[in-house]
Amino acid sequence: MQGNATKVQGDATKVQGDATKVQGNATKVQGDATKVQGNATKVQGDATKVQGDATKVQGDATKVQGDATKVQVKRLVCTP
């Protein structure tokens, strides 16, 4: 009788251990998902920075073009 009780108690401990293992795995999966989400946010941030840099380059090019036009207009006005 005592042997059966010990076996039942052992089985219960095993079930509890399995549940803890499952819970640990779920926590790991959740942690991995958070890491993936963090990486995606970083990639998105990098893309936004690249886009911002491209816009700045485009703005600089427009300014250079505007300066060139200004110089050209000055030449036309100064020519007798």
C-alpha positions in Angstrom: 0.0 0.0 0.0 2.8 2.4 1.0 4.7 1.4 -2.2 1.7 2.4 -4.3 1.4 5.8 -2.5 5.1 6.4 -3.1 4.7 5.6 -6.8 1.7 8.0 -7.1 3.7 10.7 -5.3 6.6 10.0 -7.7 4.2 10.3 -10.7 2.8 13.5 -9.4 6.3 14.9 -9.0 7.1 13.9 -12.6 3.9 15.5 -13.9 4.8 18.7 -12.0 8.3 18.6 -13.4 7.0 18.2 -16.9 4.6 21.2 -16.4 7.6 23.3 -15.2 9.5 22.2 -18.3 6.6 23.2 -20.6 6.3 26.5 -18.8 10.0 27.1 -19.2 9.8 26.3 -22.9 6.8 28.7 -23.3 8.9 31.5 -21.6 11.8 30.7 -24.0 9.5 30.9 -27.0 8.1 34.2 -25.7 11.6 35.5 -25.2 12.6 34.5 -28.7 9.5 36.3 -30.1 10.4 39.4 -28.2 14.0 39.2 -29.6 12.7 38.8 -33.2 10.3 41.8 -32.6 13.2 43.8 -31.3 15.3 42.9 -34.3 12.5 43.8 -36.7 12.1 47.2 -35.0 15.9 47.8 -35.4 15.8 46.8 -39.1 12.8 49.2 -39.5 14.8 52.0 -37.7 17.8 51.4 -39.9 15.6 51.6 -43.0 14.1 54.9 -41.8 17.7 56.2 -41.2 18.8 55.1 -44.7 15.7 56.8 -46.2 16.4 59.9 -44.2 20.0 60.0 -45.5 18.8 59.6 -49.1 16.4 62.5 -48.6 19.3 64.6 -47.2 21.4 63.7 -50.2 18.5 64.6 -52.5 18.1 67.9 -50.7 21.8 68.6 -51.0 21.7 67.9 -54.8 18.7 70.2 -55.2 20.7 73.0 -53.3 23.7 72.5 -55.6 21.4 72.6 -58.6 19.8 75.8 -57.2 23.2 77.4 -56.6 24.3 76.5 -60.2 21.1 78.1 -61.6 21.7 81.2 -59.5 25.3 81.5 -60.9 24.0 81.0 -64.4 21.3 83.7 -64.0 24.0 86.1 -62.6 26.1 85.5 -65.7 23.2 86.3 -68.0 22.4 89.5 -66.1 26.0 90.7 -66.1 26.7 90.0 -69.8 26.5 93.2 -71.8 
